[in-house]
Each structure stands twice: as structure tokens, then as C-alpha cells.
Amino acid sequence: MALKATVFKVNLQIADMDRGYYQDHQLTLAQHPSETDGRMMIRLLAFIINASESLSFSKGLCVDDEPELWDKDLSGVIDLWVEFGQSDEKWLRKACGRAKRVQLFAYGGRSVPIWWKQHEAVFERYQNLKVWNIDEASVEAMQVFVARTMALQVSISEGQIWLSDASNSVMVEPQVLKAAEFD
């Protein structure tokens, strides 16, 4: 018998001073049985950084031809394609060809610099690709919020992201490994 995804309900109040974006979002996150809490929180962080009315989670790990997070316009054109982990060049080339903007949220602690050194030169050719690094300490710190129902207040200013709930507060400062033409 296959294991089912765990469903999380998230109420986000976002105040993004860097983009002038102030909005509340009611999200449903499905955590695949093989997905860690840390990875799920990175997906939520990617949503927070790119929040818009049309940004949405796709079927994710279950579908090979879609990103896990994307922003499509009404005609179906993919404006933003978001990937997670330490992707290979082939997969990102495909994403960069299909979307106006692509973001990769790399994580994995000490293995990220090794992976980045191997791929940096190849990734430079993709002008619509932005690569973020989420350090291991931030991934661990964000897990304090994991609950089946989450109510988070988010404040973004000068690249610092403050997440808080009724009893915890965490600051995350993602590192940009590669900026994109659209920045």
C-alpha cells in the first residue's frame, strides 16, 4: 500500500518591503512521504520570496514535466519555474527554455559549495536562471514552525526574511549564488 502525502494548512501574512508586496495567503502544502520537513519549509520559503496572486504549487514530485512551484499567466505561459535541491544542467536547461524566469533553491549544507563549483560555469549561460543557497542552519531553524496548521507572519527587508508565529521567530538570509537578468 502506497503512503499518502501529509497535508499542511498555512496562513501566511507577508510584508515584503523589498518588493512592496503586502498580502495574506491561505496555502495547502502536500508533503510527499519521502520529503523532509526541512525541504517542505524551503518550498514554503520559495513561495514567500516570490509570492503573488498567481503563484501556486503544482503536483510536484509526482509529475516529471512540471516544477513544484510556478507562476503561470492566464494564457498558460510560465512566468516563473522554481526548482529545489542540487539540480543537474539538463533539467535546468529544459526549465530555462520553457519559462521566462527560473529559480533554483539549493540546499544540503556542506555539499552545496562542491556542487556549485562543478556547475557554476555551465549555469552562467542561462540568463533567466537565479540560484539561491539556503544554508543548513536556516533549514533547521525553520523546522520549528512545522505543524499541520501554521500561522506565520513574514517580514522581508533588505534580503532578510523574518518568520514568526505565536512563540518563535527565525531570520533567514538566503545567499544568491547566481543572479539573473531579471533581477
N, C-alpha and C positions, 0 to 999 in steps of 0.2 A: 504494500500500500504506500503510495506516494505521500510525502509530508506536504502539508499545506503552508502557505505563506501566513505570517503573523501580521495582523492589521494594526496599525497605529494611527490614531487621530491626533492631528497637530493644529493648534490655534496659534498662528503667528501674528504678532504686531510688529511691523517693520518700519523703522525710521532710518532711512538711508540718506544722510546728509550729503554724501558724496555725489549721489545722482539726483537728489531732490525727489525721492520716491518715498511716500508715506501711505501705507496700506495695510489692511488686515487680510489674512489668508486663512481659509479653513482647508487643510490638506488631509488626505488619506494616503498613508505610506504603507505599502506592502513589503514586508521583509521576507525575502526568499529564505528557505530553510538553511541554505549554505552561506547566507550573508551574515557578517558580524554586526554587532551594534555599532561599532566604530565606522564601518563602511556606510551603514544606513545614515549615520549622522553627517558623514561627508556629503551624501546625496542631499540631505536637508540643507547643509551649508551652501552647496552649489545653487540650490533653489533660492536661498536668501540673497546671495550675491547677485543673481540675475533676475530677481523677482519682477514679474509683470503679470498683467491680467491674462495673457495668453500662454504663459509658461506652464508646462504640465509634465507629469511623469508618464512615460509610455509603459508598455507591457514589460519593458526592461529585459531582465536576464532570460526571459522565455522567448524572445524574438531576436533573431540574429541580424536582421536588416534595419533595426531601429536603435537610436540611442536610448539611454534610460531616462534622460531629461531633454526636452526640446521645446522650442518656441516656433510654432508654425503660423503663417498668416491665413486668412480666410480662403485663399486660393490653393492652400496646401504647400506653398513654398516654405522650406525650412530656413528660418532666420538664424536659429541657434541650435547647435547639436552639442550636447555635453556628454563626455566620456569620463570614466573613473579608472584609477589604477595606473599601471605602467604598460600602456598600450604599445603595440608594435606599429611600425611605419605603414604597413599595408592597410591596417584598419583606419588609421588617421587619414591617409591619402584618400580613401573612399569617403570618409566623413567630410573632408575639406572640399571634395568635388561636388557633394550633394547639398551643402549648406553654406549660407553666406558667412556665418561665423561658427567656429568650433572652439570649444574649451575642453581641456583635459585637466582633471583634478588628480594629480599624482599623490600617492601616499605609500607608506611602507617603511618609514624610519630610515635606517642606515642604507637600505638598498636603493633609495631614490637617487642619491648622487652618482652611484655606479651606473644605474640605468640611464640617467640623464647624460652622462659623459659619453655613453655609447650611441645615443640618439640625437644629441643636440644639433650636430651639423646637418643631419638629414631633415630634421624638423624646421630648420631655418628657411627652407624653400617654400613653406606653406605660410603665406602672408595673412591668411584668415584664421590661423591657429594661435591660441593663447594657452600656455601651460602654467598651471599653478602647482605649488607644492604645499601640502598640508602636513606640518611636522607631527611626529608621533605624540609629543606631549599634548598638542591641541586635540588630536583624535581621542586620546584617553580622557582628557578633561571634559570634552563634550558628552561623553557617555554618562555623565552624572544626570543628564536630563532624560535618559531613555525610560519611558513609561508608556503603557498602552494609550494613555491620554496625556498629551503635553500641551501646556500653555506657556509660550515663550515670547518674551519681549526682546526685540533685536534693535540695537543701535549701531549704525555704521558711520564712522567718521575718520577721514584720513587713512583709509585702509585698515583700520582696526574695527573688528566686529565684536561687539559685546552681546552675549546671550545671557538671559537671566530668566528665572522662574521665581516662584514664591520663596525659595530658600537657597538658591545657588546663583552664582554669577561667574561667567567664564569669558576671557578675552582670547580671541583667535586672530592672528595676523598672518593670513596666507602669503606665501612668497611667490612672486611672479618669476618663473624661470625663463619664460619667453613671452614677450608682448606681441600683440597682433597689430596689423594695420588699422583695425577699427578702434583701438584704444585712444 
